Amino acid sequence: MATLAALLEGFSADLCQGSWSLPIAGVTADSRKVETGWAFVALRGFHSDGHQFILQAIERGAVAVILEGTAGLALPPHVSCVQVADSRRALAHIAAAFYGHPSHTVALIGVTGTNGKTTSTYLIEAMLQANGFTPGVVGTGSYRYASR
């Protein structure tokens, strides 16, 4: 479990309320999926604004809220509040930190062109498997990882 400070380390954010040392058990931008001890990131969308669901997220157990501007929102005293300029970028930063920055350890091979992409990816996959790796393949027609 990471602290709020660890999840936002290196990201420009202001603590409006609460504590940076608050432990965070999970992160989501969907108020319906919040669990006890999680942080809720309010995103502005095309059809709805996550800021409208902050209180619902808190009722479901959110202990921290990351938002763009406070707009006079009164939060319960046990909830930490962090203000950011761009909550979408904050969510990407927080998710990467929460899951241990997986992009730092994943190698990526991209195949582009007009013809032969599928064949090339299958050949690369076979070569990697023959050398003990477990590659994932994402293509237009399908995607798989570890034969799933």
N, C-alpha and C positions, 0 to 999 in steps of 0.2 A: 504494500500500500504506500503510495507516494503522498507527500504533502502538497498543499496548494502552491507553496513557494517553489517546490521542485518542478511541478508541472508547468509553471510559467517562467522558469529561469531563462533569462535571455530574451524575454518578450516584454515589450513596453505595456505595463498594466498598473493601475492604481487600486489599492485596497480601499473600498468605500466603508467597509464594515467587517468586523470579525478578525480572524487571525490567519496569517500566512502559514502557520505551523499546523493547520487543520489537516488531518489525514483524509484522503479521498479514496474511496473504494471502487469508483467507476466513473465514467464520463459519458454523457449523451447530449444530443441536441433535440431529442424527442421526449417531450414531457410525459408521454404515456409509458415510456420505458425506464423512467427514473426508478432507482431502488434506494433503499436506506443507505446513507453515507456517500451518495454520489454527488458529482458536480453537474449542474445543468448549464449548458451554453445556449443562450438565447440568440437565434439567428433570424435575420430579416429575410423573408422569402418573397416570392412573386405573388403567392396567394394568401399567405398568412405571415404574421410576425411572431416569432418565438417569445418576444417580450410580453405578449398577451397571455402566455402560459406559465409565467414564472411562479405565480402562486400555486397553480396546479402541481408544478414540479416539486415545490416545497412540501405540499400536502402528501406527496408520494414518497418523501424522504430525502429530498435534495438538501445538502448541508452547505453548499456553495453555489452561487449563481455568477456566471460571467456574462456581462451585458455591455451594450453600447449606450452609454449615458444612463443616468439614474432616473431622470424625469420625475423626481420627487417620489419615487417608489419607496414605500415603507415596508421593510422586511422584518420578520421576527428576529430578535436579538441573537438567536443561536445560529443564524445563517450568515455565512461570510459572503461578501459582495465584492466583485472585482470588475472595474470598469476598463474597457479596452476600446480602441478606435475602430477595430474591425473584428467582430466576433467570429467570422468565418475563418480568418487567418489564425485567430486564437485557438479555435477548435482543432485545426490542423496541427498546430504546435503542441497543444495539450495532449492530443491523441498519440502523437509520435513519442512524446515523453512518457506517457502512461504505459505504452506498450514497449518501452525500451529502445526506441529509435530503430525499428526493424530495417529501415532503408539503409542504415549504415553497414549492414551485414548481408544484404541481398544483392547478388550480382544480376545484372539485366543484360540480355542480348536482344537487340531489336533487328527485325528483318523487314526491309521495305522493298518496293519495286512493283513492276507490273505483273510479272509471271514468276512462278516457282516459289512463292513465299511458304505455302503449306508444305511442300516437299522439303524445303530448306529447314523449316522448324522441326519436322519429323526427324531429319537427319541429325540435326544438332541435339535434339532430345535423346536419340539413340546413342550418340557419342558420349553425352554426359552420363547417361545411365551406365554405359559400359565402363566408365571410370569411377563409378561409385556415388555419383551425385543423384539427387532426387529433383529433377527439374519440373517446373510447371510450364504449361504451354497455353497461351491466350491467343486466339485467332478470331477471325470473323465468324466462322462456322461453329466453333466450339471452344471450350476451355477445360483444362484438367490439371490435376496435381496428384501425384502418387496414385495413379490409376483411378482416380475418382472424378 
